[in-house]
Amino acid sequence: MILEIRNIDKSFGNKQVLFDVSFDVTASKTMGFLGRNGAGKTTTMRALMDVFKVDRGGFYLNGKPFDPHAVKVGYLPEERGLYNKEPIAEQLRYFGKLKGLTSKAAEA
């Protein structure tokens, strides 16, 4: 299985933050995504997870358009950017429920 990131461009207003980003990730491999602050790591991952759309390029799984909702993807962001206003306990309950835990089990 190969996840392909192909020719990704992304701008926010007049500022282009991703320029022709391309790389592959193979199955059963752990990958680190390293770069300096502002290099586009978080933007790339959020686009991959369909938080927002890219301006150009695409994501493919085995040559077909990638749907992050149809496969299991593990992603550990550096910061809690998507839910930064929610208390940690509430986030843990929420993610527990997403994984099929009952409310009581998620509380534990």
Secondary structure, 3 states (H helix, E strand, C coil): CEEEEEEEEEEECCEEEEEEEEEEEECCCCCCCCCCCCCCHHHHHHHHCCCCCCCEEEEEECCEECCCCCCCCCCCCCCCCCCCCCCHHHHHHHHHHHCCCCHHHHHC
